[in-house]
Amino acid sequence: MNNKDINEVELRVFITAVTEYFQALAGEPAQVRSAYLGTDLSVPQSYDYTGLITISGNYRGCVYFSCRQVLLRRLLVCMGENDHSESNLLDAVGEVANTISGNARKHFGATLEISVPVTIHGPTESIRAAVRARPFVITIDWLGQAAIVMIDLERLV
Amino acid sequence: MMRLLIVDDSNIIRSRIMRIVLAGTLPGAQIVGLARDGAQAVMMFKAHQPDVVTMDLTMPNMDGVKCIEEIIAINPDVPILVVSALADKATAISALRKGARGFLNKPFTEKQLIAALKEVISNDE
């Protein structure tokens, strides 16, 4: 870790964003199980569905949210959405990643530029290619379902 | 009657806003269009002349800030409520300077969306 990487306070910004996301949508906050600096993650951990946001501007890197299908189905139910088609599942995982990243701008400001989400079903090379060796990993639990938020963020200025 | 255009690149968010608006808390509310990006929103705005617009910011093809500019150029009086995950002050101020009337952060609750819509509509009266 060097001074260009995000610090503990900045990591908490993402932790707050992810817990409040589920609180606002479902009235039940996500529980943080762990938050740590990943080491030797040649292949970053992911579940069935992943929403990936690329970061640019005064920062470089990416943020992704990954979870199993059952969590996304429960999320759609909480939103009142009965259509659990593949396109809506991918839409949901992308929207979580987008909201967590966008909410983080409350702390980082507008110079943390975020892309539209790339959504993935299953493990793909694009996740491996996007993430450096030592990202921050937040593991959460929501309604008994595990998910992870991975933050690979480097300050450029 | 309130004729609403919903603009968001997420299908589940467009559907959620539609369900909340049509649930009865806003009497006379009607959805005239669901646009998935700014370019489609401008076309729908010209075609349907809605009374209110909800506007996402981060979208492909044409983003929300550019879309607000284009819509305000067509009708400077239309109330636009930005509904976005971008939570920094600079983005909210920028959208308001372009002509948006209100700003609601995602994730939002049903009550927050209804209150924000009522606010931008009441400012128009």
Contacts between the chains, C-beta under 8 A, distances in Angstrom:
chain1	res1	chain2	res2	distance
A	20	B	107	7.4
A	21	B	107	5.2
A	24	B	107	3.9
A	24	B	108	6.7
A	24	B	109	5.8
A	25	B	107	5.1
A	25	B	109	7.9
A	76	B	12	6.8
A	79	B	12	6.3
A	79	B	16	5.2
A	80	B	16	6.6
A	80	B	19	5.4
A	81	B	12	5.5
A	81	B	15	6.1
A	81	B	16	6.9
A	83	B	15	7.6
A	87	B	11	6.9
A	88	B	11	6.3
A	88	B	12	5.6
A	91	B	10	5.4
A	91	B	11	5.2
A	91	B	12	5.0
A	92	B	12	5.7
A	94	B	10	7.2
A	95	B	10	4.9
A	95	B	12	6.4
A	95	B	13	6.4
A	95	B	106	8.0
A	98	B	10	7.8
A	98	B	58	6.7
A	98	B	85	5.5
A	99	B	85	4.2
A	99	B	106	5.0
A	99	B	107	5.8
A	100	B	85	8.0
A	101	B	85	7.3
A	102	B	58	6.9
A	102	B	84	6.7
A	102	B	85	2.8
A	102	B	86	4.6
A	102	B	87	6.1
A	102	B	106	7.0
A	103	B	85	5.9
A	103	B	87	4.7
A	103	B	105	7.2
A	103	B	106	7.8
A	104	B	87	7.6
A	105	B	86	5.5
A	105	B	87	5.4
A	105	B	88	4.0
A	105	B	91	7.0
A	106	B	87	3.8
A	106	B	88	5.9
A	108	B	88	7.5
A	109	B	88	5.1
A	109	B	90	6.5
A	110	B	86	7.7
A	110	B	88	5.0
A	110	B	90	4.3
A	110	B	91	5.4
A	110	B	94	8.0
A	114	B	58	6.5
A	114	B	86	7.8
A	116	B	9	6.5
A	116	B	58	5.9
A	116	B	59	6.9
A	116	B	60	5.4
